[in-house]
Amino acid sequence: MKSVRRKKYLLTNVIPVLLGDQANIIQDHSADVVYALDMFHQVDDPAGFLADIHRIIKP
């Protein structure tokens, strides 16, 4: 489904990633945008999640 949307909207520079326990697979300062919708209440470690977002987003 994700690949269909990327093709439909010609999004060649968008890579959907589910962070979960795999946040360390994303390089530091490599993301322009982090889109997290309707999920913060499910995060076990909100401070850690925000730290990962801060780590991966470009300055």
PDBQT receptor file of N, H, CA, C and O in Angstrom, charges set to zero:
ATOM      1  N   MET A   1       0.819  -1.185   0.000  1.00  0.00    +0.000 N 
ATOM      2  CA  MET A   1       0.000   0.000   0.000  1.00  0.00    +0.000 C 
ATOM      3  C   MET A   1       0.869   1.258   0.000  1.00  0.00    +0.000 C 
ATOM      4  O   MET A   1       0.580   2.217  -0.716  1.00  0.00    +0.000 OA
ATOM      5  N   LYS A   2       1.931   1.250   0.803  1.00  0.00    +0.000 N 
ATOM      6  H   LYS A   2       2.165   0.471   1.385  1.00  0.00    +0.000 HD
ATOM      7  CA  LYS A   2       2.816   2.414   0.849  1.00  0.00    +0.000 C 
ATOM      8  C   LYS A   2       3.478   2.644  -0.501  1.00  0.00    +0.000 C 
ATOM      9  O   LYS A   2       3.597   3.780  -0.960  1.00  0.00    +0.000 OA
ATOM     10  N   SER A   3       3.909   1.549  -1.135  1.00  0.00    +0.000 N 
ATOM     11  H   SER A   3       3.813   0.626  -0.762  1.00  0.00    +0.000 HD
ATOM     12  CA  SER A   3       4.579   1.706  -2.427  1.00  0.00    +0.000 C 
ATOM     13  C   SER A   3       3.604   2.193  -3.494  1.00  0.00    +0.000 C 
ATOM     14  O   SER A   3       4.003   2.917  -4.406  1.00  0.00    +0.000 OA
ATOM     15  N   VAL A   4       2.344   1.813  -3.394  1.00  0.00    +0.000 N 
ATOM     16  H   VAL A   4       2.020   1.225  -2.653  1.00  0.00    +0.000 HD
ATOM     17  CA  VAL A   4       1.335   2.280  -4.348  1.00  0.00    +0.000 C 
ATOM     18  C   VAL A   4       1.147   3.783  -4.209  1.00  0.00    +0.000 C 
ATOM     19  O   VAL A   4       1.079   4.497  -5.210  1.00  0.00    +0.000 OA
ATOM     20  N   ARG A   5       1.064   4.267  -2.972  1.00  0.00    +0.000 N 
ATOM     21  H   ARG A   5       1.120   3.687  -2.159  1.00  0.00    +0.000 HD
ATOM     22  CA  ARG A   5       0.904   5.708  -2.755  1.00  0.00    +0.000 C 
ATOM     23  C   ARG A   5       2.120   6.473  -3.260  1.00  0.00    +0.000 C 
ATOM     24  O   ARG A   5       1.977   7.533  -3.871  1.00  0.00    +0.000 OA
ATOM     25  N   ARG A   6       3.315   5.946  -3.009  1.00  0.00    +0.000 N 
ATOM     26  H   ARG A   6       3.432   5.085  -2.513  1.00  0.00    +0.000 HD
ATOM     27  CA  ARG A   6       4.521   6.642  -3.481  1.00  0.00    +0.000 C 
ATOM     28  C   ARG A   6       4.515   6.744  -4.993  1.00  0.00    +0.000 C 
ATOM     29  O   ARG A   6       4.881   7.785  -5.538  1.00  0.00    +0.000 OA
ATOM     30  N   LYS A   7       4.110   5.691  -5.683  1.00  0.00    +0.000 N 
ATOM     31  H   LYS A   7       3.812   4.845  -5.241  1.00  0.00    +0.000 HD
ATOM     32  CA  LYS A   7       4.054   5.726  -7.143  1.00  0.00    +0.000 C 
ATOM     33  C   LYS A   7       2.953   6.658  -7.631  1.00  0.00    +0.000 C 
ATOM     34  O   LYS A   7       3.152   7.416  -8.581  1.00  0.00    +0.000 OA
ATOM     35  N   LYS A   8       1.797   6.604  -6.985  1.00  0.00    +0.000 N 
ATOM     36  H   LYS A   8       1.636   5.988  -6.214  1.00  0.00    +0.000 HD
ATOM     37  CA  LYS A   8       0.655   7.422  -7.400  1.00  0.00    +0.000 C 
ATOM     38  C   LYS A   8       0.969   8.908  -7.303  1.00  0.00    +0.000 C 
ATOM     39  O   LYS A   8       0.611   9.681  -8.192  1.00  0.00    +0.000 OA
ATOM     40  N   TYR A   9       1.628   9.302  -6.240  1.00  0.00    +0.000 N 
ATOM     41  H   TYR A   9       1.918   8.674  -5.518  1.00  0.00    +0.000 HD
ATOM     42  CA  TYR A   9       1.914  10.718  -6.018  1.00  0.00    +0.000 C 
ATOM     43  C   TYR A   9       3.339  11.102  -6.404  1.00  0.00    +0.000 C 
ATOM     44  O   TYR A   9       3.779  12.216  -6.119  1.00  0.00    +0.000 OA
ATOM     45  N   LEU A  10       4.063  10.188  -7.051  1.00  0.00    +0.000 N 
ATOM     46  H   LEU A  10       3.705   9.283  -7.283  1.00  0.00    +0.000 HD
ATOM     47  CA  LEU A  10       5.427  10.420  -7.521  1.00  0.00    +0.000 C 
ATOM     48  C   LEU A  10       6.348  10.887  -6.389  1.00  0.00    +0.000 C 
ATOM     49  O   LEU A  10       7.130  11.822  -6.561  1.00  0.00    +0.000 OA
ATOM     50  N   LEU A  11       6.248  10.239  -5.256  1.00  0.00    +0.000 N 
ATOM     51  H   LEU A  11       5.613   9.480  -5.116  1.00  0.00    +0.000 HD
ATOM     52  CA  LEU A  11       7.073  10.585  -4.099  1.00  0.00    +0.000 C 
ATOM     53  C   LEU A  11       8.330   9.724  -4.109  1.00  0.00    +0.000 C 
ATOM     54  O   LEU A  11       8.365   8.649  -3.510  1.00  0.00    +0.000 OA
ATOM     55  N   THR A  12       9.343  10.198  -4.784  1.00  0.00    +0.000 N 
ATOM     56  H   THR A  12       9.315  11.072  -5.271  1.00  0.00    +0.000 HD
ATOM     57  CA  THR A  12      10.571   9.416  -4.901  1.00  0.00    +0.000 C 
ATOM     58  C   THR A  12      11.520   9.638  -3.734  1.00  0.00    +0.000 C 
ATOM     59  O   THR A  12      12.462   8.867  -3.549  1.00  0.00    +0.000 OA
ATOM     60  N   ASN A  13      11.287  10.678  -2.947  1.00  0.00    +0.000 N 
ATOM     61  H   ASN A  13      10.522  11.304  -3.097  1.00  0.00    +0.000 HD
ATOM     62  CA  ASN A  13      12.199  10.983  -1.850  1.00  0.00    +0.000 C 
ATOM     63  C   ASN A  13      11.566  10.737  -0.481  1.00  0.00    +0.000 C 
ATOM     64  O   ASN A  13      12.036  11.272   0.523  1.00  0.00    +0.000 OA
ATOM     65  N   VAL A  14      10.505   9.934  -0.434  1.00  0.00    +0.000 N 
ATOM     66  H   VAL A  14      10.123   9.499  -1.249  1.00  0.00    +0.000 HD
ATOM     67  CA  VAL A  14       9.821   9.625   0.816  1.00  0.00    +0.000 C 
ATOM     68  C   VAL A  14      10.036   8.158   1.146  1.00  0.00    +0.000 C 
ATOM     69  O   VAL A  14       9.780   7.280   0.323  1.00  0.00    +0.000 OA
ATOM     70  N   ILE A  15      10.504   7.905   2.351  1.00  0.00    +0.000 N 
ATOM     71  H   ILE A  15      10.711   8.619   3.020  1.00  0.00    +0.000 HD
ATOM     72  CA  ILE A  15      10.728   6.537   2.799  1.00  0.00    +0.000 C 
ATOM     73  C   ILE A  15       9.978   6.335   4.113  1.00  0.00    +0.000 C 
ATOM     74  O   ILE A  15      10.419   6.832   5.149  1.00  0.00    +0.000 OA
ATOM     75  N   PRO A  16       8.852   5.615   4.091  1.00  0.00    +0.000 N 
ATOM     76  CA  PRO A  16       8.129   5.385   5.338  1.00  0.00    +0.000 C 
ATOM     77  C   PRO A  16       8.892   4.405   6.227  1.00  0.00    +0.000 C 
ATOM     78  O   PRO A  16       9.379   3.376   5.759  1.00  0.00    +0.000 OA
ATOM     79  N   VAL A  17       8.986   4.735   7.494  1.00  0.00    +0.000 N 
ATOM     80  H   VAL A  17       8.590   5.571   7.873  1.00  0.00    +0.000 HD
ATOM     81  CA  VAL A  17       9.713   3.896   8.451  1.00  0.00    +0.000 C 
ATOM     82  C   VAL A  17       8.897   3.816   9.727  1.00  0.00    +0.000 C 
ATOM     83  O   VAL A  17       8.403   4.831  10.217  1.00  0.00    +0.000 OA
ATOM     84  N   LEU A  18       8.755   2.622  10.263  1.00  0.00    +0.000 N 
ATOM     85  H   LEU A  18       9.157   1.797   9.865  1.00  0.00    +0.000 HD
ATOM     86  CA  LEU A  18       8.165   2.450  11.578  1.00  0.00    +0.000 C 
ATOM     87  C   LEU A  18       9.313   2.384  12.566  1.00  0.00    +0.000 C 
ATOM     88  O   LEU A  18      10.125   1.461  12.509  1.00  0.00    +0.000 OA
ATOM     89  N   LEU A  19       9.393   3.342  13.465  1.00  0.00    +0.000 N 
ATOM     90  H   LEU A  19       8.733   4.092  13.511  1.00  0.00    +0.000 HD
ATOM     91  CA  LEU A  19      10.528   3.399  14.389  1.00  0.00    +0.000 C 
ATOM     92  C   LEU A  19      10.517   2.234  15.362  1.00  0.00    +0.000 C 
ATOM     93  O   LEU A  19      11.371   1.352  15.278  1.00  0.00    +0.000 OA
ATOM     94  N   GLY A  20       9.573   2.217  16.275  1.00  0.00    +0.000 N 
ATOM     95  H   GLY A  20       8.879   2.933  16.343  1.00  0.00    +0.000 HD
ATOM     96  CA  GLY A  20       9.532   1.147  17.258  1.00  0.00    +0.000 C 
ATOM     97  C   GLY A  20      10.876   0.960  17.928  1.00  0.00    +0.000 C 
ATOM     98  O   GLY A  20      11.479   1.924  18.399  1.00  0.00    +0.000 OA
ATOM     99  N   ASP A  21      11.346  -0.264  17.973  1.00  0.00    +0.000 N 
ATOM    100  H   ASP A  21      10.857  -1.047  17.591  1.00  0.00    +0.000 HD
ATOM    101  CA  ASP A  21      12.638  -0.575  18.583  1.00  0.00    +0.000 C 
ATOM    102  C   ASP A  21      13.794  -0.396  17.609  1.00  0.00    +0.000 C 
ATOM    103  O   ASP A  21      14.944  -0.653  17.964  1.00  0.00    +0.000 OA
ATOM    104  N   GLN A  22      13.508   0.037  16.396  1.00  0.00    +0.000 N 
ATOM    105  H   GLN A  22      12.573   0.246  16.108  1.00  0.00    +0.000 HD
ATOM    106  CA  GLN A  22      14.530   0.128  15.359  1.00  0.00    +0.000 C 
ATOM    107  C   GLN A  22      14.934   1.558  15.054  1.00  0.00    +0.000 C 
ATOM    108  O   GLN A  22      15.393   1.840  13.947  1.00  0.00    +0.000 OA
ATOM    109  N   ALA A  23      14.779   2.459  15.993  1.00  0.00    +0.000 N 
ATOM    110  H   ALA A  23      14.407   2.230  16.893  1.00  0.00    +0.000 HD
ATOM    111  CA  ALA A  23      15.094   3.866  15.749  1.00  0.00    +0.000 C 
ATOM    112  C   ALA A  23      16.558   4.067  15.385  1.00  0.00    +0.000 C 
ATOM    113  O   ALA A  23      16.899   5.034  14.705  1.00  0.00    +0.000 OA
ATOM    114  N   ASN A  24      17.423   3.168  15.830  1.00  0.00    +0.000 N 
ATOM    115  H   ASN A  24      17.145   2.383  16.383  1.00  0.00    +0.000 HD
ATOM    116  CA  ASN A  24      18.850   3.332  15.560  1.00  0.00    +0.000 C 
ATOM    117  C   ASN A  24      19.225   3.016  14.110  1.00  0.00    +0.000 C 
ATOM    118  O   ASN A  24      20.382   3.202  13.735  1.00  0.00    +0.000 OA
ATOM    119  N   ILE A  25      18.292   2.549  13.287  1.00  0.00    +0.000 N 
ATOM    120  H   ILE A  25      17.351   2.398  13.592  1.00  0.00    +0.000 HD
ATOM    121  CA  ILE A  25      18.617   2.277  11.880  1.00  0.00    +0.000 C 
ATOM    122  C   ILE A  25      18.636   3.554  11.051  1.00  0.00    +0.000 C 
ATOM    123  O   ILE A  25      19.144   3.556   9.930  1.00  0.00    +0.000 OA
ATOM    124  N   ILE A  26      18.094   4.631  11.586  1.00  0.00    +0.000 N 
ATOM    125  H   ILE A  26      17.681   4.630  12.497  1.00  0.00    +0.000 HD
ATOM    126  CA  ILE A  26      18.064   5.901  10.868  1.00  0.00    +0.000 C 
ATOM    127  C   ILE A  26      19.274   6.728  11.287  1.00  0.00    +0.000 C 
ATOM    128  O   ILE A  26      19.533   6.904  12.477  1.00  0.00    +0.000 OA
ATOM    129  N   GLN A  27      20.004   7.228  10.310  1.00  0.00    +0.000 N 
ATOM    130  H   GLN A  27      19.793   7.085   9.343  1.00  0.00    +0.000 HD
ATOM    131  CA  GLN A  27      21.218   7.998  10.595  1.00  0.00    +0.000 C 
ATOM    132  C   GLN A  27      20.881   9.323  11.263  1.00  0.00    +0.000 C 
ATOM    133  O   GLN A  27      19.808   9.886  11.052  1.00  0.00    +0.000 OA
ATOM    134  N   ASP A  28      21.806   9.804  12.064  1.00  0.00    +0.000 N 
ATOM    135  H   ASP A  28      22.678   9.346  12.236  1.00  0.00    +0.000 HD
ATOM    136  CA  ASP A  28      21.649  11.102  12.719  1.00  0.00    +0.000 C 
ATOM    137  C   ASP A  28      21.503  12.205  11.671  1.00  0.00    +0.000 C 
ATOM    138  O   ASP A  28      22.172  12.186  10.638  1.00  0.00    +0.000 OA
ATOM    139  N   HIS A  29      20.632  13.151  11.948  1.00  0.00    +0.000 N 
ATOM    140  H   HIS A  29      20.089  13.166  12.787  1.00  0.00    +0.000 HD
ATOM    141  CA  HIS A  29      20.432  14.343  11.115  1.00  0.00    +0.000 C 
ATOM    142  C   HIS A  29      20.167  13.996   9.651  1.00  0.00    +0.000 C 
ATOM    143  O   HIS A  29      20.703  14.646   8.754  1.00  0.00    +0.000 OA
ATOM    144  N   SER A  30      19.345  12.976   9.405  1.00  0.00    +0.000 N 
ATOM    145  H   SER A  30      18.910  12.447  10.134  1.00  0.00    +0.000 HD
ATOM    146  CA  SER A  30      19.092  12.549   8.030  1.00  0.00    +0.000 C 
ATOM    147  C   SER A  30      17.661  12.813   7.562  1.00  0.00    +0.000 C 
ATOM    148  O   SER A  30      17.364  12.616   6.384  1.00  0.00    +0.000 OA
ATOM    149  N   ALA A  31      16.771  13.250   8.447  1.00  0.00    +0.000 N 
ATOM    150  H   ALA A  31      17.013  13.410   9.405  1.00  0.00    +0.000 HD
ATOM    151  CA  ALA A  31      15.369  13.442   8.068  1.00  0.00    +0.000 C 
ATOM    152  C   ALA A  31      15.005  14.921   8.041  1.00  0.00    +0.000 C 
ATOM    153  O   ALA A  31      15.361  15.678   8.944  1.00  0.00    +0.000 OA
ATOM    154  N   ASP A  32      14.295  15.316   6.996  1.00  0.00    +0.000 N 
ATOM    155  H   ASP A  32      14.006  14.700   6.263  1.00  0.00    +0.000 HD
ATOM    156  CA  ASP A  32      13.772  16.682   6.921  1.00  0.00    +0.000 C 
ATOM    157  C   ASP A  32      12.508  16.817   7.767  1.00  0.00    +0.000 C 
ATOM    158  O   ASP A  32      12.268  17.851   8.391  1.00  0.00    +0.000 OA
ATOM    159  N   VAL A  33      11.708  15.755   7.774  1.00  0.00    +0.000 N 
ATOM    160  H   VAL A  33      11.903  14.916   7.267  1.00  0.00    +0.000 HD
ATOM    161  CA  VAL A  33      10.416  15.785   8.453  1.00  0.00    +0.000 C 
ATOM    162  C   VAL A  33      10.179  14.446   9.138  1.00  0.00    +0.000 C 
ATOM    163  O   VAL A  33      10.535  13.392   8.610  1.00  0.00    +0.000 OA
ATOM    164  N   VAL A  34       9.583  14.500  10.301  1.00  0.00    +0.000 N 
ATOM    165  H   VAL A  34       9.294  15.356  10.730  1.00  0.00    +0.000 HD
ATOM    166  CA  VAL A  34       9.092  13.300  10.974  1.00  0.00    +0.000 C 
ATOM    167  C   VAL A  34       7.598  13.505  11.170  1.00  0.00    +0.000 C 
ATOM    168  O   VAL A  34       7.169  14.471  11.802  1.00  0.00    +0.000 OA
ATOM    169  N   TYR A  35       6.823  12.600  10.631  1.00  0.00    +0.000 N 
ATOM    170  H   TYR A  35       7.171  11.816  10.117  1.00  0.00    +0.000 HD
ATOM    171  CA  TYR A  35       5.369  12.695  10.691  1.00  0.00    +0.000 C 
ATOM    172  C   TYR A  35       4.865  11.589  11.606  1.00  0.00    +0.000 C 
ATOM    173  O   TYR A  35       4.948  10.409  11.264  1.00  0.00    +0.000 OA
ATOM    174  N   ALA A  36       4.356  11.960  12.743  1.00  0.00    +0.000 N 
ATOM    175  H   ALA A  36       4.289  12.918  13.021  1.00  0.00    +0.000 HD
ATOM    176  CA  ALA A  36       3.831  10.994  13.708  1.00  0.00    +0.000 C 
ATOM    177  C   ALA A  36       2.419  11.431  14.071  1.00  0.00    +0.000 C 
ATOM    178  O   ALA A  36       2.235  12.456  14.727  1.00  0.00    +0.000 OA
ATOM    179  N   LEU A  37       1.445  10.676  13.657  1.00  0.00    +0.000 N 
ATOM    180  H   LEU A  37       1.595   9.843  13.124  1.00  0.00    +0.000 HD
ATOM    181  CA  LEU A  37       0.051  11.078  13.817  1.00  0.00    +0.000 C 
ATOM    182  C   LEU A  37      -0.685  10.105  14.727  1.00  0.00    +0.000 C 
ATOM    183  O   LEU A  37      -0.660   8.894  14.510  1.00  0.00    +0.000 OA
ATOM    184  N   ASP A  38      -1.334  10.643  15.736  1.00  0.00    +0.000 N 
ATOM    185  H   ASP A  38      -1.355  11.628  15.911  1.00  0.00    +0.000 HD
ATOM    186  CA  ASP A  38      -2.236   9.876  16.594  1.00  0.00    +0.000 C 
ATOM    187  C   ASP A  38      -1.565   8.625  17.164  1.00  0.00    +0.000 C 
ATOM    188  O   ASP A  38      -2.120   7.528  17.100  1.00  0.00    +0.000 OA
ATOM    189  N   MET A  39      -0.383   8.800  17.713  1.00  0.00    +0.000 N 
ATOM    190  H   MET A  39       0.067   9.692  17.766  1.00  0.00    +0.000 HD
ATOM    191  CA  MET A  39       0.331   7.643  18.240  1.00  0.00    +0.000 C 
ATOM    192  C   MET A  39       1.084   7.922  19.532  1.00  0.00    +0.000 C 
ATOM    193  O   MET A  39       1.525   6.987  20.202  1.00  0.00    +0.000 OA
ATOM    194  N   PHE A  40       1.237   9.178  19.889  1.00  0.00    +0.000 N 
ATOM    195  H   PHE A  40       0.879   9.937  19.345  1.00  0.00    +0.000 HD
ATOM    196  CA  PHE A  40       2.087   9.527  21.030  1.00  0.00    +0.000 C 
ATOM    197  C   PHE A  40       1.591   8.895  22.325  1.00  0.00    +0.000 C 
ATOM    198  O   PHE A  40       2.396   8.568  23.197  1.00  0.00    +0.000 OA
ATOM    199  N   HIS A  41       0.294   8.720  22.463  1.00  0.00    +0.000 N 
ATOM    200  H   HIS A  41      -0.360   8.986  21.754  1.00  0.00    +0.000 HD
ATOM    201  CA  HIS A  41      -0.260   8.114  23.672  1.00  0.00    +0.000 C 
ATOM    202  C   HIS A  41       0.097   6.635  23.802  1.00  0.00    +0.000 C 
ATOM    203  O   HIS A  41      -0.062   6.057  24.877  1.00  0.00    +0.000 OA
ATOM    204  N   GLN A  42       0.573   6.019  22.728  1.00  0.00    +0.000 N 
ATOM    205  H   GLN A  42       0.702   6.488  21.855  1.00  0.00    +0.000 HD
ATOM    206  CA  GLN A  42       0.937   4.608  22.754  1.00  0.00    +0.000 C 
ATOM    207  C   GLN A  42       2.433   4.379  22.975  1.00  0.00    +0.000 C 
ATOM    208  O   GLN A  42       2.871   3.236  23.100  1.00  0.00    +0.000 OA
ATOM    209  N   VAL A  43       3.201   5.435  23.024  1.00  0.00    +0.000 N 
ATOM    210  H   VAL A  43       2.845   6.363  22.922  1.00  0.00    +0.000 HD
ATOM    211  CA  VAL A  43       4.653   5.322  23.175  1.00  0.00    +0.000 C 
ATOM    212  C   VAL A  43       4.987   4.984  24.626  1.00  0.00    +0.000 C 
ATOM    213  O   VAL A  43       4.536   5.661  25.549  1.00  0.00    +0.000 OA
ATOM    214  N   ASP A  44       5.778   3.935  24.817  1.00  0.00    +0.000 N 
ATOM    215  H   ASP A  44       6.144   3.385  24.067  1.00  0.00    +0.000 HD
ATOM    216  CA  ASP A  44       6.169   3.521  26.169  1.00  0.00    +0.000 C 
ATOM    217  C   ASP A  44       7.116   4.515  26.827  1.00  0.00    +0.000 C 
ATOM    218  O   ASP A  44       7.048   4.746  28.034  1.00  0.00    +0.000 OA
ATOM    219  N   ASP A  45       7.996   5.098  26.026  1.00  0.00    +0.000 N 
ATOM    220  H   ASP A  45       8.051   4.910  25.045  1.00  0.00    +0.000 HD
ATOM    221  CA  ASP A  45       9.003   6.026  26.547  1.00  0.00    +0.000 C 
ATOM    222  C   ASP A  45       8.932   7.337  25.758  1.00  0.00    +0.000 C 
ATOM    223  O   ASP A  45       9.709   7.531  24.824  1.00  0.00    +0.000 OA
ATOM    224  N   PRO A  46       8.017   8.233  26.117  1.00  0.00    +0.000 N 
ATOM    225  CA  PRO A  46       7.853   9.480  25.358  1.00  0.00    +0.000 C 
ATOM    226  C   PRO A  46       9.133  10.313  25.277  1.00  0.00    +0.000 C 
ATOM    227  O   PRO A  46       9.438  10.871  24.223  1.00  0.00    +0.000 OA
ATOM    228  N   ALA A  47       9.876  10.402  26.367  1.00  0.00    +0.000 N 
ATOM    229  H   ALA A  47       9.628   9.949  27.223  1.00  0.00    +0.000 HD
ATOM    230  CA  ALA A  47      11.116  11.186  26.349  1.00  0.00    +0.000 C 
ATOM    231  C   ALA A  47      12.133  10.563  25.395  1.00  0.00    +0.000 C 
ATOM    232  O   ALA A  47      12.815  11.282  24.665  1.00  0.00    +0.000 OA
ATOM    233  N   GLY A  48      12.238   9.253  25.392  1.00  0.00    +0.000 N 
ATOM    234  H   GLY A  48      11.684   8.669  25.984  1.00  0.00    +0.000 HD
ATOM    235  CA  GLY A  48      13.148   8.563  24.480  1.00  0.00    +0.000 C 
ATOM    236  C   GLY A  48      12.728   8.722  23.033  1.00  0.00    +0.000 C 
ATOM    237  O   GLY A  48      13.569   8.892  22.150  1.00  0.00    +0.000 OA
ATOM    238  N   PHE A  49      11.426   8.666  22.790  1.00  0.00    +0.000 N 
ATOM    239  H   PHE A  49      10.744   8.528  23.507  1.00  0.00    +0.000 HD
ATOM    240  CA  PHE A  49      10.899   8.859  21.441  1.00  0.00    +0.000 C 
ATOM    241  C   PHE A  49      11.253  10.248  20.921  1.00  0.00    +0.000 C 
ATOM    242  O   PHE A  49      11.731  10.397  19.796  1.00  0.00    +0.000 OA
ATOM    243  N   LEU A  50      11.014  11.259  21.747  1.00  0.00    +0.000 N 
ATOM    244  H   LEU A  50      10.626  11.138  22.661  1.00  0.00    +0.000 HD
ATOM    245  CA  LEU A  50      11.333  12.630  21.338  1.00  0.00    +0.000 C 
ATOM    246  C   LEU A  50      12.837  12.822  21.160  1.00  0.00    +0.000 C 
ATOM    247  O   LEU A  50      13.263  13.584  20.292  1.00  0.00    +0.000 OA
ATOM    248  N   ALA A  51      13.639  12.143  21.966  1.00  0.00    +0.000 N 
ATOM    249  H   ALA A  51      13.293  11.524  22.671  1.00  0.00    +0.000 HD
ATOM    250  CA  ALA A  51      15.097  12.210  21.803  1.00  0.00    +0.000 C 
ATOM    251  C   ALA A  51      15.512  11.607  20.463  1.00  0.00    +0.000 C 
ATOM    252  O   ALA A  51      16.395  12.140  19.792  1.00  0.00    +0.000 OA
ATOM    253  N   ASP A  52      14.880  10.500  20.071  1.00  0.00    +0.000 N 
ATOM    254  H   ASP A  52      14.163  10.067  20.617  1.00  0.00    +0.000 HD
ATOM    255  CA  ASP A  52      15.179   9.897  18.768  1.00  0.00    +0.000 C 
ATOM    256  C   ASP A  52      14.774  10.830  17.631  1.00  0.00    +0.000 C 
ATOM    257  O   ASP A  52      15.506  10.958  16.650  1.00  0.00    +0.000 OA
ATOM    258  N   ILE A  53      13.629  11.475  17.752  1.00  0.00    +0.000 N 
ATOM    259  H   ILE A  53      13.035  11.370  18.549  1.00  0.00    +0.000 HD
ATOM    260  CA  ILE A  53      13.196  12.432  16.732  1.00  0.00    +0.000 C 
ATOM    261  C   ILE A  53      14.211  13.570  16.632  1.00  0.00    +0.000 C 
ATOM    262  O   ILE A  53      14.597  13.972  15.534  1.00  0.00    +0.000 OA
ATOM    263  N   HIS A  54      14.629  14.074  17.761  1.00  0.00    +0.000 N 
ATOM    264  H   HIS A  54      14.315  13.747  18.653  1.00  0.00    +0.000 HD
ATOM    265  CA  HIS A  54      15.615  15.163  17.787  1.00  0.00    +0.000 C 
ATOM    266  C   HIS A  54      16.931  14.718  17.154  1.00  0.00    +0.000 C 
ATOM    267  O   HIS A  54      17.596  15.505  16.480  1.00  0.00    +0.000 OA
ATOM    268  N   ARG A  55      17.303  13.469  17.367  1.00  0.00    +0.000 N 
ATOM    269  H   ARG A  55      16.762  12.829  17.914  1.00  0.00    +0.000 HD
ATOM    270  CA  ARG A  55      18.560  12.936  16.837  1.00  0.00    +0.000 C 
ATOM    271  C   ARG A  55      18.514  12.796  15.318  1.00  0.00    +0.000 C 
ATOM    272  O   ARG A  55      19.496  13.102  14.641  1.00  0.00    +0.000 OA
ATOM    273  N   ILE A  56      17.388  12.338  14.774  1.00  0.00    +0.000 N 
ATOM    274  H   ILE A  56      16.590  12.089  15.324  1.00  0.00    +0.000 HD
ATOM    275  CA  ILE A  56      17.362  12.041  13.340  1.00  0.00    +0.000 C 
ATOM    276  C   ILE A  56      16.982  13.236  12.472  1.00  0.00    +0.000 C 
ATOM    277  O   ILE A  56      17.283  13.245  11.279  1.00  0.00    +0.000 OA
ATOM    278  N   ILE A  57      16.327  14.243  13.046  1.00  0.00    +0.000 N 
ATOM    279  H   ILE A  57      16.083  14.236  14.016  1.00  0.00    +0.000 HD
ATOM    280  CA  ILE A  57      15.896  15.370  12.217  1.00  0.00    +0.000 C 
ATOM    281  C   ILE A  57      17.073  16.311  11.938  1.00  0.00    +0.000 C 
ATOM    282  O   ILE A  57      17.926  16.530  12.798  1.00  0.00    +0.000 OA
ATOM    283  N   LYS A  58      17.099  16.852  10.737  1.00  0.00    +0.000 N 
ATOM    284  H   LYS A  58      16.406  16.673  10.039  1.00  0.00    +0.000 HD
ATOM    285  CA  LYS A  58      18.187  17.763  10.359  1.00  0.00    +0.000 C 
ATOM    286  C   LYS A  58      18.097  19.050  11.165  1.00  0.00    +0.000 C 
ATOM    287  O   LYS A  58      17.003  19.526  11.468  1.00  0.00    +0.000 OA
ATOM    288  N   PRO A  59      19.266  19.617  11.516  1.00  0.00    +0.000 N 
ATOM    289  CA  PRO A  59      19.252  20.886  12.271  1.00  0.00    +0.000 C 
ATOM    290  C   PRO A  59      18.742  22.046  11.421  1.00  0.00    +0.000 C 
ATOM    291  O   PRO A  59      18.668  23.177  11.902  1.00  0.00    +0.000 OA
TER     292      PRO A  59
